[in-house]
Amino acid sequence: MTTRVDVKVRVRHGDEIAMGPGKADLLDAIATTGSISAAARSMNMSYRRAWLLVDVMNRSFREPLVRSAAGGAQGGGAEVTDAGRSVLAAFRAMEAASAAAVEAHVAGVAALLRTEVP
């Protein structure tokens, strides 16, 4: 049986999660699609949920991570800002470093697990 450890890094700002795995994935999707609504669709998420997550990120950091333009005849859209790209890169590095640090201890914990799954 394979032992797997999931590490979830979250950056808290007060009572809110300023950045976490889902928000990082949303930033990636916005960067790819150029739209909050298209990013939400690609993640099977409601537009409202995606907008609320973007709002938390934008309020938590000194500079907005996402800039959006209203829809209409011109179509609107959204972009990940330079600050957003910097935060995303730093967060992904934190995730990788955390996973590597935990990996060093997985074998010791795995040796203590039952051989059968309840």
Protein Blocks (a to p, Z undefined) as FASTA:
>chain_A
ZZdddddddddehjbcfbdfklmmmmmmmmmnopaklmmmmnopafklmmmmmmmmmmmp
mbdfbdcddedjnopaadddfklmmmmmmmmmmmmmmmmmmmmmmmmmmmmpcfbdZZ
